[in-house]
């Protein structure tokens, strides 16, 4: 996963490319004076406006796109524009290649996509969906754990299809699968960066079915369950006297800081304080 962070005067742009994860890219940006020339992308674009107003020409007209708007663009949609007010705008964007959308849509809904996916409009005034999109996008953009990103992507796209294109999200019969085996599998590889595909091979279910069945059985999505097991391992290692950095590495965290954030969120104190208690 590649990351590029730029800061241009009052403008900030963070871009992450994930070529081994359906080829997606994510970006989080604040723009003040940026002007985009007419252009199009080869990917599907899903995004939200988190602040300010973006003035953007798309599909034959100029649009004032404010806070609380969800963006859905097709590959090839020509667009251009800049700030719609003096305070600029803040956006989060997700770019998914066509091949990735075909694979994800078929797995999530059972539908085989024929032609181009079209949400009917490029801009949707959906403040509540915008807030949920932002939370999931932050996980997708920032998490170093593949399982967390995969569940976030599935949940994000599921919300978009359910609310903006309900014909593609008809409920399907949920399988129970071998969830107990999946729980044992996560316990046996606490230190590893497990993928959702790995879990699907254990459960015998599809991606969305695995997430739903795991949540039904445990009350947690699989990435949260795995994280909980990592924290339990860290607690045991710290009680045994292992240094913080070594405990973080043995439990599969990116670094001590990464471990510390999650440890405090679950245990309520820092790992250092826990080790001294």
Secondary structure as GFF3:
##gff-version 3
##sequence-region A 1 277
A	DSSP	beta_strand	2	8	.	.	.	ID=ss1
A	DSSP	beta_strand	11	18	.	.	.	ID=ss2
A	DSSP	beta_strand	24	31	.	.	.	ID=ss3
A	DSSP	beta_strand	36	39	.	.	.	ID=ss4
A	DSSP	beta_strand	44	58	.	.	.	ID=ss5
A	DSSP	beta_strand	61	66	.	.	.	ID=ss6
A	DSSP	beta_strand	69	73	.	.	.	ID=ss7
A	DSSP	beta_strand	79	83	.	.	.	ID=ss8
A	DSSP	beta_strand	89	96	.	.	.	ID=ss9
A	DSSP	alpha_helix	98	109	.	.	.	ID=ss10
A	DSSP	beta_strand	123	125	.	.	.	ID=ss11
A	DSSP	alpha_helix	127	142	.	.	.	ID=ss12
A	DSSP	alpha_helix	146	164	.	.	.	ID=ss13
A	DSSP	three_ten_helix	166	168	.	.	.	ID=ss14
A	DSSP	alpha_helix	179	188	.	.	.	ID=ss15
A	DSSP	alpha_helix	196	203	.	.	.	ID=ss16
A	DSSP	alpha_helix	207	218	.	.	.	ID=ss17
A	DSSP	alpha_helix	222	239	.	.	.	ID=ss18
A	DSSP	alpha_helix	244	250	.	.	.	ID=ss19
A	DSSP	alpha_helix	256	267	.	.	.	ID=ss20
A	DSSP	alpha_helix	271	276	.	.	.	ID=ss21
###
